[in-house]
Amino acid sequence: MGSDIDKVQLLFSFKKQGARLIEASFSDHNSLVDAVKQVDVVICTMSGGHPGHPGSLLLQLKLVEAIKEAGNIKRFIPSEFGTDPSRMGHALEPGRVIFDDKMVVRRAIEDAKIPFTYVTANCFAGYFAANLSQMETFLPPKEKVTIHGDGNVKVVYVDEDDIALYTIKTIDDPRTLNKTLHIRPPENILSQRELVEKWEKLLGKELEKISISQEDLLTSMKGLDRFGQAVAGHLYHFFYEGCLTNFQIGEEGEEASELYPDVIYIRMDEYLKLYL
């Protein structure tokens, strides 16, 4: 962390707002235990690396050991915040790695009997909404857009600030103890075509649409590097298979907008206005 200037500056911006910074290291177990003993809740937001590339998620196993030894934590929220990994055992390689790693961490948490909440937030708006769910860019197109299949499969887009807000609300909520919080705000459950239509309305013009079939997407993966293959695999699961919306939330989970109706979450037409 100390060698990443952007993260260092971000941390000190929190300090200016009144946060107290506690230094610890994953390479020093005692420092982790000492840090954990000074808080009630641990929220881990470490990056999993790029899809398909070895990341750092399994470092959380060291954090689990520290929390177990400290014995004082009332809630642990591990680094997930994307797709529910418990539903992705069938995921295509190499993108499956990140889901498998998250499940390893979950099992360690539950084996240690640490109170937890898992947060699944589906499609981060910055990665999937701003670019109209295309690869290779984070900006919306002005002339033409690639449509996945028929473009009618429903996914869930969520603004990152809303993810943070819903997450904070869970930390002392008994309704989310040892459960999964699914962030699925109803007005943001959209198909790719519906998202494109919102952008076209804001833009005042219709985009040229180029459809890529499931077969063409899967075939194209063969010519991509490992990162590209993982991204394409995730797009397949989200926009062709419909893994984000093809299930009902069971007793093991709760839906964020139902638990916290006071949160005025960002709708995607409002979000896309930022890119005009």
C-alpha positions in Angstrom: 0.0 0.0 0.0 2.8 2.4 0.9 4.1 2.2 -2.7 0.8 3.1 -4.4 0.7 6.9 -4.3 -3.0 7.1 -5.3 -4.1 4.9 -2.4 -1.8 6.7 0.0 -3.3 10.0 -0.9 -6.8 8.6 -0.7 -6.1 7.3 2.8 -4.8 10.7 4.0 -7.9 12.4 2.5 -9.9 10.2 4.9 -7.6 11.3 7.7 -8.4 15.0 6.9 -12.1 14.1 7.3 -11.4 12.7 10.8 -10.6 9.1 10.2 -7.9 7.5 12.4 -5.4 5.5 10.3 -4.1 2.3 11.9 -1.0 0.7 10.3 -0.8 -3.0 9.8 0.7 -5.5 7.3 -0.4 -8.8 5.9 3.2 -10.0 6.3 3.0 -9.3 10.1 0.4 -11.3 11.9 0.7 -9.5 15.2 0.2 -6.1 13.6 -3.0 -7.4 12.1 -4.2 -8.7 15.4 -3.4 -5.4 17.1 -5.2 -3.4 14.5 -8.3 -5.6 14.6 -8.5 -5.3 18.4 -9.0 -1.6 17.9 -12.2 -1.8 15.9 -15.6 -3.5 16.0 -16.2 -4.1 12.3 -13.8 -5.0 9.4 -14.7 -4.2 5.8 -12.2 -5.5 3.4 -12.1 -3.7 0.0 -8.9 -5.1 -1.5 -8.8 -5.7 -5.2 -9.1 -9.2 -6.6 -6.8 -8.2 -9.4 -8.0 -8.3 -13.0 -10.4 -11.2 -13.9 -8.3 -14.3 -14.7 -5.1 -12.9 -13.2 -3.8 -14.0 -9.8 -5.0 -11.4 -7.3 -4.7 -10.8 -3.7 -8.1 -12.0 -2.4 -6.6 -15.0 -0.6 -4.5 -12.6 1.5 -7.8 -12.3 3.4 -7.1 -15.7 4.9 -4.5 -13.9 7.0 -7.1 -11.4 8.1 -9.5 -14.2 9.0 -6.8 -15.7 11.3 -6.2 -12.3 12.9 -9.9 -11.7 13.4 -10.3 -15.2 14.9 -7.4 -14.6 17.4 -8.6 -11.1 18.3 -12.0 -12.4 19.1 -13.8 -9.0 19.3 -15.1 -8.4 15.8 -18.9 -8.0 15.6 -19.1 -8.1 11.8 -16.7 -8.9 8.9 -17.5 -7.9 5.3 -14.9 -9.6 3.0 -14.0 -8.2 -0.4 -16.7 -9.4 -2.7 -19.0 -6.7 -4.0 -19.5 -8.3 -7.5 -21.3 -11.4 -8.5 -22.4 -13.9 -5.9 -19.6 -16.5 -6.0 -21.7 -19.2 -4.5 -23.7 -19.2 -7.8 -20.6 -19.3 -10.1 -19.2 -22.8 -9.6 -19.9 -23.4 -13.3 -18.1 -20.2 -14.5 -15.8 -20.4 -17.5 -12.0 -20.4 -17.1 -10.0 -18.3 -16.5 -12.6 -15.9 -15.1 -13.7 -18.5 -12.6 -10.6 -18.0 -10.5 -11.9 -14.9 -8.8 -15.1 -16.7 -7.8 -13.2 -19.7 -6.5 -10.9 -17.5 -4.4 -13.9 -15.7 -2.8 -15.5 -19.1 -1.9 -12.2 -20.2 -0.2 -12.4 -17.0 1.9 -16.1 -17.6 2.7 -15.4 -21.1 4.0 -12.6 -19.9 6.2 -14.8 -17.2 7.7 -17.6 -19.6 8.4 -15.2 -22.3 9.8 -13.8 -19.7 12.2 -17.4 -18.8 13.2 -16.8 -15.1 12.5 -20.0 -13.0 12.2 -20.2 -11.9 8.6 -22.2 -10.2 5.9 -21.4 -10.9 2.2 -22.3 -8.0 -0.2 -23.0 -8.7 -3.9 -23.4 -5.6 -6.0 -23.6 -7.0 -9.5 -22.4 -4.6 -12.3 -20.4 -1.6 -11.1 -21.7 1.4 -13.1 -18.2 2.6 -13.7 -17.3 -0.6 -15.4 -20.5 -1.7 -17.1 -22.9 1.3 -17.4 -20.8 4.2 -18.5 -19.5 2.1 -21.5 -22.9 0.6 -22.3 -21.5 -2.8 -21.3 -18.9 -3.0 -24.0 -15.3 -4.2 -23.7 -12.2 -2.0 -24.2 -13.5 1.3 -23.0 -15.0 3.0 -20.0 -16.8 5.8 -22.0 -20.1 5.7 -23.8 -20.1 5.5 -27.6 -21.4 8.4 -29.7 -22.0 6.5 -33.0 -22.3 2.7 -32.7 -22.6 0.1 -29.9 -22.0 -3.6 -29.7 -25.1 -5.5 -28.4 -24.7 -8.8 -26.6 -27.0 -11.3 -28.3 -30.5 -9.8 -28.6 -29.6 -7.3 -25.8 -32.7 -8.2 -23.8 -31.1 -10.2 -20.9 -31.6 -8.3 -17.6 -28.6 -7.3 -15.5 -28.2 -5.1 -12.5 -26.3 -1.8 -12.6 -25.2 -0.1 -9.4 -23.4 3.2 -8.7 -20.3 2.6 -6.6 -21.3 5.2 -4.0 -24.6 3.4 -3.5 -22.7 0.2 -2.9 -20.7 1.9 -0.2 -23.8 3.3 1.4 -25.7 0.0 1.5 -22.6 -1.7 2.8 -22.2 0.7 5.7 -25.9 0.2 6.7 -25.4 -3.5 7.2 -22.7 -3.4 9.8 -24.9 -3.2 12.9 -28.2 -4.5 11.3 -29.2 -7.9 12.8 -31.2 -8.6 9.6 -28.0 -9.0 7.6 -26.0 -11.0 10.2 -24.5 -14.1 8.6 -26.4 -13.4 5.4 -25.7 -12.2 1.8 -26.9 -8.7 1.0 -27.9 -8.6 -2.7 -27.9 -5.0 -4.1 -30.6 -5.2 -6.8 -32.3 -1.8 -6.9 -35.5 -2.4 -9.0 -35.2 0.6 -11.3 -31.6 -0.4 -12.2 -32.5 -4.0 -13.3 -32.2 -3.3 -17.0 -31.3 -5.0 -20.2 -28.4 -3.7 -22.2 -30.9 -2.4 -24.8 -32.8 -0.5 -22.1 -29.5 1.1 -21.0 -28.6 2.0 -24.6 -32.0 3.6 -25.0 -31.5 5.8 -22.0 -28.2 7.0 -23.5 -29.7 7.5 -26.9 -32.5 9.7 -25.3 -29.9 11.8 -23.5 -27.7 12.0 -26.6 -30.6 12.9 -28.9 -29.7 10.3 -31.5 -30.0 6.6 -32.3 -26.7 4.6 -32.3 -25.8 2.0 -34.9 -26.2 -1.4 -33.2 -23.9 -4.4 -34.0 -25.0 -7.6 -32.4 -22.5 -10.3 -31.3 -24.0 -13.8 -30.9 -23.2 -16.1 -28.0 -21.3 -18.4 -30.4 -19.2 -15.5 -31.8 -18.3 -14.3 -28.3 -17.2 -17.7 -27.2 -15.2 -18.2 -30.4 -13.5 -14.9 -30.0 -12.2 -15.8 -26.6 -9.7 -18.2 -28.2 -7.8 -15.2 -29.7 -7.6 -13.2 -26.5 -5.0 -13.1 -23.8 -5.9 -14.4 -20.3 -7.4 -11.1 -19.2 -9.5 -10.7 -22.3 -10.7 -14.3 -22.0 -11.8 -13.7 -18.4 -13.6 -10.5 -19.2 -15.4 -12.2 -22.2 -16.4 -15.1 -19.9 -17.9 -12.7 -17.4 -19.8 -10.9 -20.2 -21.1 -14.3 -21.3 -22.4 -15.1 -17.9 -24.0 -11.7 -17.3 -25.4 -10.8 -20.7 -26.2 -14.2 -22.3 -26.7 -16.6 -19.4 -28.4 -14.0 -17.2 -26.7 -15.2 -14.0 -27.4 -11.9 -12.2 -31.1 -12.0 -12.4 -32.1 -15.6 -13.1 -32.8 -16.5 -9.4 -34.9 -15.5 -6.5 -33.2 -14.4 -3.3 -33.7 -17.1 -0.7 -33.6 -17.2 3.1 -29.8 -16.9 3.1 -30.0 -13.4 1.7 -31.7 -10.0 1.8 -32.2 -7.3 -0.9 -30.7 -3.9 -0.1 -33.3 -1.6 -1.5 -36.1 -3.5 0.4 -34.2 -3.3 3.7 -33.2 0.3 3.3 -35.9 2.1 1.3 -34.6 5.5 2.7 -31.6 5.2 0.3 -32.3 7.3 -2.8 -30.1 5.3 -5.2 -28.7 6.6 -8.4 -30.8 5.7 -11.5 -28.9 4.9 -14.6 -30.3 7.8 -16.7 -29.1 10.2 -14.0 -25.7 8.4 -13.9 -25.3 8.6 -17.7 -25.9 12.4 -17.7 -22.3 12.7 -16.3 -21.0 11.6 -19.6 -22.7 14.1 -21.9 
